[in-house]
């Protein structure tokens, strides 16, 4: 199991990548010595277990990685979105409170909306991109699999990650149109064609009318108060 951490890449006016958005890829494992002999390995061999509770250690590692890689011109408030797995922590966790403000940066934990994988940049396209690179390496065991995933993370082209972020913005627009339902058609707008024609926008516009309709839907009694 891997826990990925990515941010939106940054590009200058010359089209050069100044921040690749790849924070870190963390293998969520413990390496322990095997207690018994088996047909797969002798006693004492190092085996890889998937622990149930390493999330707080991961959070500390994540913040360290962000501090190491975050661009100086980046925003000072950083939202860290988790999925809804029970092992994750909340903003009032004591361990989190010790680490959520460092070097002028403020970290805020948010939760992925329930049953909404399209709102998670990792599920939307990042893991799929990593997986396609990893399969080319044809790992034969879990150790090789971990190495293959880590190599694929390093090899992923920043433009691919940028395209996933663009897709996320279009998906969020579609969710607004259906009033936060997940009953919508996934948008396809031809990023490659738009890029070739010099019309690809990294920042997607949200129509003003769409925002007003969404606010009215969420606050139906607002005008009556």
C-alpha positions in Angstrom: 0.0 0.0 0.0 1.3 3.5 -0.9 0.2 6.9 0.3 0.8 9.5 -2.3 1.2 13.3 -1.8 1.0 15.6 -4.7 0.3 19.3 -5.3 -0.5 21.4 -8.4 2.6 21.9 -10.5 3.7 25.4 -11.3 4.9 26.7 -14.7 6.5 30.0 -15.7 5.5 32.2 -18.6 8.1 30.4 -20.8 6.4 27.1 -20.2 9.2 25.8 -17.9 8.2 23.7 -14.9 9.3 25.5 -11.7 7.6 23.0 -9.3 6.8 19.5 -10.4 4.1 19.0 -7.7 5.4 15.6 -6.6 5.7 15.9 -2.9 6.4 12.3 -1.9 5.3 8.7 -2.3 5.2 6.8 1.0 5.2 3.0 1.2 2.8 2.2 4.0 4.7 -0.8 5.3 6.8 -2.2 8.2 9.8 -4.5 7.5 10.0 -7.2 10.1 11.9 -10.5 10.5 9.8 -13.6 9.7 9.0 -15.6 12.8 8.7 -19.0 11.1 10.0 -21.0 8.2 7.8 -21.3 5.1 8.0 -22.4 1.5 8.5 -18.7 0.5 11.2 -17.7 3.0 13.3 -19.0 5.9 12.9 -17.9 9.4 14.6 -14.5 10.1 14.1 -13.3 6.5 12.8 -9.7 6.3 9.2 -9.7 5.2 6.9 -6.7 4.6 3.8 -6.3 6.6 1.0 -3.7 6.1 0.5 -2.0 9.4 -2.9 -0.7 10.5 -1.7 2.4 12.4 1.1 4.4 10.8 -0.9 7.4 9.7 0.5 9.8 12.4 4.0 8.9 11.4 3.1 9.5 7.8 1.6 12.9 8.6 4.9 14.0 10.2 6.8 12.7 7.2 4.4 14.4 4.8 4.9 17.8 6.5 8.7 17.4 6.4 8.5 16.6 2.7 6.3 19.6 2.0 8.7 21.9 3.9 11.6 20.5 1.8 9.9 20.9 -1.6 7.4 23.7 -1.3 8.2 26.6 -3.6 8.9 30.0 -1.9 6.3 31.7 -4.1 3.6 29.1 -3.1 0.6 29.9 -0.9 1.2 30.0 2.9 -2.0 28.0 3.7 -1.8 24.4 2.5 -4.9 22.1 2.5 -4.1 18.4 2.9 -7.0 16.3 1.7 -7.4 12.8 3.1 -9.8 10.1 2.0 -12.3 8.8 4.5 -10.4 5.8 5.8 -10.9 5.5 9.5 -7.2 5.5 10.4 -6.8 9.1 9.3 -6.7 12.0 11.8 -8.6 15.3 12.3 -7.5 18.8 12.9 -8.0 18.5 16.7 -5.6 15.5 17.0 -2.8 16.4 19.6 0.0 15.0 17.3 -1.3 17.1 14.4 -1.6 20.2 16.6 2.2 20.0 17.2 3.0 20.0 13.5 0.4 22.1 11.7 2.2 25.4 11.8 5.8 25.6 10.7 8.1 28.1 8.9 5.3 30.5 8.2 3.1 27.7 6.6 -0.3 26.7 8.0 -1.5 23.2 7.3 -5.3 22.4 7.3 -6.7 18.8 7.1 -9.7 18.3 5.0 -11.7 15.2 4.1 -12.6 13.9 0.7 -16.4 14.1 0.1 -17.9 10.6 0.8 -18.3 8.4 -2.2 -16.6 11.0 -4.5 -13.4 9.5 -5.9 -13.5 12.1 -8.7 -12.8 14.8 -6.0 -9.5 13.2 -5.1 -6.6 14.0 -7.4 -4.9 10.7 -6.7 -8.0 8.6 -7.5 -8.9 10.8 -10.5 -5.8 10.1 -12.5 -2.5 10.2 -10.6 -2.5 6.6 -9.4 -3.6 5.4 -12.9 -0.6 7.3 -14.5 1.8 5.8 -11.9 0.3 2.3 -12.5 0.9 2.4 -16.3 4.5 3.2 -15.7 4.9 0.6 -13.0 3.5 -2.2 -15.1 6.2 -1.7 -17.7 8.8 -2.8 -15.1 7.0 -6.2 -14.5 7.9 -6.6 -10.8 7.9 -10.2 -9.6 7.5 -9.8 -5.9 6.5 -7.2 -3.3 10.0 -5.8 -2.9 10.3 -5.2 -6.6 6.8 -3.8 -6.7 7.8 -1.1 -4.1 10.9 -0.2 -6.1 8.9 -0.1 -9.3 6.2 2.2 -7.8 8.9 4.6 -6.4 10.7 4.7 -9.7 7.5 5.4 -11.6 6.7 8.2 -9.2 10.1 9.8 -10.0 9.6 9.3 -13.8 6.1 10.8 -14.1 6.2 13.9 -16.3 4.9 17.0 -14.5 2.7 17.8 -17.4 0.8 14.6 -16.8 0.1 15.7 -13.2 -0.9 19.2 -14.5 -3.5 17.6 -16.8 -5.0 15.6 -13.9 -5.4 18.9 -12.0 -7.2 20.4 -15.0 -9.5 17.4 -15.2 -10.3 17.8 -11.5 -11.4 21.4 -12.0 -13.7 20.3 -14.9 -15.2 17.5 -12.7 -15.9 20.0 -9.9 -17.7 22.2 -12.4 -19.9 19.3 -13.4 -20.6 18.4 -9.8 -21.8 22.0 -9.2 -24.1 21.7 -12.3 -25.9 18.6 -10.8 -26.1 20.2 -7.3 -23.3 18.1 -5.7 -24.7 14.8 -7.0 -22.4 12.2 -8.5 -24.9 11.5 -11.3 -23.1 13.4 -14.1 -21.2 12.6 -17.3 -17.5 12.8 -17.0 -16.2 15.8 -19.0 -14.0 15.2 -22.1 -12.5 18.3 -23.6 -9.4 17.2 -25.5 -6.5 18.5 -23.5 -4.0 17.3 -26.1 -5.7 19.2 -28.9 -6.2 22.3 -26.8 -2.5 22.2 -25.8 -1.4 21.7 -29.5 -3.4 24.8 -30.4 -2.1 26.8 -27.6 -5.5 27.1 -25.9 -5.1 24.8 -22.9 -5.9 26.7 -19.7 -4.3 25.4 -16.5 -6.8 27.5 -14.4 -10.4 26.5 -15.4 -13.0 29.2 -15.1 -16.2 28.6 -13.0 -19.2 30.4 -14.6 -20.6 33.1 -12.2 -24.2 31.9 -12.7 -23.1 28.3 -11.7 -21.6 29.6 -8.5 -24.8 31.5 -7.7 -27.0 28.6 -8.3 -24.9 26.3 -6.1 -24.9 28.9 -3.3 -28.7 29.2 -3.6 -29.1 25.4 -3.5 -27.0 25.1 -0.4 -28.7 28.0 1.3 -32.3 27.9 0.3 -33.5 30.2 3.1 -30.8 32.7 2.7 -33.0 35.4 1.0 -35.7 34.9 3.5 -33.7 35.7 6.5 
